[in-house]
Amino acid sequence: MGRPLPLIGHIKYVEPYGRLKISALGIEEQRVNGVIGFDPVATVTADSRMPSTARMKA
């Protein structure tokens, strides 16, 4: 079976403001929301693998 293929996409939009979050270890993290556009071929295979509420780390 092996590992699933990576999803290929690009960043379409990054919100112009961020927020500060304190981790459980007390480390400050700066976060922003963004929108990722997946390539059409990747979208067909992603529908079966990725829930609509998935989060991505970049």
N, C-alpha and C positions, 0 to 999 in steps of 0.2 A: 504494500500500500504506500508507504513512504509519507513524506510530509506534504501538506497541501501547497499548491502553487501560490506565490505571493499575489496580492491584489495590486494592480498598477493603476495609479491615478495621479492627480495633481491638485494643488491647493487653488481653489477658486476664490475664496474670500476669507479674510481674517478680520475679526471685529476690531475696531480702533481703540478699544479699551480693554483692560485686563482686571484681574482681581487677585487679591493676596489670600493664600490659604496656608494655614499652619498644619503641618503634618503631625502624626501621632508622636513623632520623635522631637517635635518642637522646631522643625526646620521650616523657614518661610519659603513658600513656593509661589511664583508668579505664573498665572495661567490666563490664557485667552481662548475664546471659542473660534472655530473656523469651519469652513465647508470644504469638503474634498469631493472632487469630481472624478469618478472612476471611468476608465476607458470602457467603451461599449462591450468589448469581448470579455473583460473582467466582470462586468455587471451581470452577465448571464450566469457565470459560475458562482458569483458571490451570493446570489439570491438564496441558494441552498445552504451556504456556509455561515453567513453573517446575519445576526438579528438586526432589526431596524434601530435598536437602541445601543448599538455597539459604540465603544469609545476607542479612540486611537491615540497612541502616544507617538510624538514625533520629536 
